[in-house]
Amino acid sequence: MARKVFVAATGQNSGKTTTSLSLMYMARKKYGRVGFIKPLGPKPSISRSGMVADKDAVLMAEVFGLEDDLPLMSPLVLHPGDTQKLLEGELSGAEMERKMFDAIDELDRKNDFLIIEGAGHTGVGSVLGFSNARVARIAQAPVVMVTGGGIGNVVDSAYMNLALFEKDQAEVRAVLVNKIIPEKREKTLRYLELAFAKEAFKVVGGFNYQPILANPTLRRISQVLDVPLHGNQESAGQIIHHVQIGSAATQRVTELLKESSLVTVTSSRDELLVTLANIYNLPEYRHLLAGLVIPGVAKISAITQKILDNSGIPYLRTTRTTADVFNTITDDVSKLNAMDTQKIDLIMELADKRFEFDALDSLLG
């Protein structure tokens, strides 16, 4: 039987996936066999082997070499319309429940440590009868509730989610606080300990706020804009630190370049496109210029297109407007996949320095 932990979250973008990656990475240093399961998968993805599974299960399987267990790691994947089919009696809730808990039981038997990751906030899955709280209670897994940063926001969101865990009699052992402002870390954790002083669970410090983890890669932007990435494919995993609109004069645009910039240049600006394509291969600019997004309905001239292709500069071509492209990219919160090796390596490096695995592990016994 495995030592189990149910990883819950108070809401979206709190760092639950980062937490699960860190738990897996750190637990494998201590335990011989470490497993992962996402019992309810609301976001289907396709693995390298062609299997449809939840995106977080695919990520964990591919990063940690657990592809053979992927059918168990994602036993129930929701597709559009499944909720309605269940409510109308076309799908069996009992059969769904059997799939989830049979998989949990099998992974429990074959591992020494098992990470069970919830879906969304605590109430997600309630319409199906499988809220995070109910799954944690049936699985008999103590809960680590992952929150974002701050003090008031953490307390408010934690108590709102805690109510459902208490209703379903699932035991919350820790609140793990992510996205802490580095210079306020000690103060933040001290005040949260005071705010939760009467509770049975402990406050555990998670990751400091790391903008780089929220920044997208070229691959992610290609997915968000739904257009292919042209040029240097080896740069697909490069993290974009700045998104700049190339509306100024050519010389000024080059002067404004910052570390790992993605520049949006309309398709009619031949001079600027040619200049950026040419400086991409200059050593002094390579770290500044990550690539281009070229919006607009005007066709790129033949000579400019040839220069772009010959330079190897990564670029994305779309007929959207510049404003739409910029807003779409900046509104997106980057999600991890197994090919984002720069981010994953950084998460593991930070876990070695900051993640309090032993403190969490001691709360699970």
C-alpha positions, -999 to +999 in steps of 0.1 A: +000+000+000+012+035-009+015+066+012-011+088-006-016+125-011-045+142-028-034+175-045-063+199-046-064+236-055-084+266-045-088+277-081-072+279-115-036+289-120-026+283-084+003+261-094-013+227-089+005+211-119+039+226-108+032+212-073+025+177-086+056+178-108+077+188-077+061+161-055+069+135-081+104+147-085+111+149-048+092+117-038+113+097-063+144+106-043+129+090-012+106+062-024+113+034-048+080+035-067+061+067-071+028+068-090+004+095-103-033+096-111-057+122-123-090+103-116-112+127-134-097+142-165-116+173-178-090+182-205-083+155-230-049+154-247-032+129-270+000+113-257+031+105-279+018+069-282-016+082-295-036+075-263-063+100-253-058+109-217-060+140-194-033+165-202-017+164-167-015+127-168+002+128-202+026+154-189+036+133-158+038+101-178+061+116-205+083+136-181+089+107-157+087+077-181+054+063-168+038+057-202+030+021-194+008+032-166-010+060-185-043+040-188-044+039-150-031+074-146-061+088-165-090+063-161-118+087-168-115+114-195-144+138-201-153+147-236-178+174-248-213+163-240-204+137-214-220+157-186-253+159-204-252+122-213-246+113-176-275+135-165-298+120-191-288+084-181-269+076-213-237+072-193-234+052-161-222+071-130-215+038-113-193+026-141-174+059-141-168+056-104-157+020-107-131+030-134-117+057-112-114+038-080-102+005-096-073+025-111-066+042-077-066+008-060-042-007-086-018+021-084-020+021-046-009-016-046+020-012-070+035+020-056+051+032-024+039+068-028+009+079-049+000+114-060-037+119-067-043+152-085-078+168-084-094+187-112-098+224-108-112+237-075-127+215-048-162+215-063-152+205-099-169+172-108-198+177-084-223+176-113-211+140-119-210+131-083-172+131-082-161+163-065-125+165-054-136+163-018-156+131-024-128+114-044-102+123-017-125+108+010-132+076-008-095+072-018-086+078+019-060+103+008-050+132+030-053+165+011-028+192+004-046+223-008-026+245-032-033+282-032-020+312-050-002+340-032-012+368-009-027+367+026-064+377+024-069+359-009-054+327+005-074+328+036-107+335+018-102+309-009-089+283+015-120+285+038-144+285+008-128+253-004-124+238+030-162+239+036-167+212+009-139+190+022-154+192+057-189+184+043-175+152+026-153+144+056-120+146+036-090+155+058-070+185+048-035+182+062-018+212+046-023+244+028+006+249+004+011+285-006+025+293-040+034+325-059+048+342-028+065+375-034+101+367-025+108+397-003+075+391+016+079+353+020+087+352+057+060+378+065+034+362+044+039+327+059+039+341+094+006+359+090-010+329+073+001+307+102-016+332+126-048+333+104-050+295+104-038+290+140-070+273+152-071+248+123-057+213+123-039+217+090-004+233+086+007+261+064+036+251+041+056+275+019+055+266-018+072+284-047+080+320-048+064+340-077+084+331-108+072+351-139+092+328-161+069+299-152+039+319-164+056+330-196+047+311-228+070+292-251+069+296-289+052+262-290+025+274-266+019+306-287+016+285-318-011+264-301-029+294-287-030+312-321-037+278-338-011+284-365+021+265-373+056+276-362+079+282-392+116+285-391+140+271-365+120+243-349+146+238-322+135+271-307+099+258-301+106+254-264+121+288-259+104+308-232+092+342-243+099+369-217+085+399-237+058+404-263+065+436-283+045+453-310+067+464-338+048+496-347+077+521-344+104+529-370+127+500-379+157+513-360+136+521-329+121+486-329+156+470-328+166+494-300+136+484-279+143+447-281+146+430-246+156+396-235+138+368-255+113+391-273+086+380-296+079+409-320+045+414-337+051+429-372+023+433-397+027+416-430+030+448-450+061+461-431+087+446-455+116+467-443+111+457-406+106+421-414+138+419-435+158+437-408+147+415-380+152+384-401+188+395-408+197+404-373+183+372-359+216+354-368+238+381-353+252+369-319+245+402-302+208+400-311+201+362-309+193+363-271+171+394-276+150+382-306+131+350-301+109+352-331+080+370-349+043+369-351+032+383-385-005+393-385-025+408-413-044+399-445-018+415-469+004+390-486+041+390-476+061+400-507+080+372-524+115+386-516+107+392-480+092+357-477+124+343-491+146+363-467+125+351-437+127+315-447+165+317-454+172+333-421+156+305-400+139+330-377+110+314-360+077+330-371+040+326-369+018+338-397-019+347-390-046+368-406-057+381-372-052+417-363-022+429-343-045+439-314-062+405-314-028+386-315-014+407-286-045+403-264-047+366-271-011+360-261-011+383-230-044+369-218-032+333-220-017+316-189+009+292-201+003+255-194+031+230-193+037+200-216+065+175-217+084+193-244+088+225-223+121+212-210+134+246-200+105+251-176+105+216-163+142+217-155+136+251-137+108+236-117+130+207-105+159+231-098+135+253-077+121+222-060+156+212-048+160+247-033+125+256-020+100+227-020+095+215+015+089+178+007+099+164+040+076+188+059+047+177+036+056+140+038+056+141+076+020+153+075+008+124+054+015+096+078 
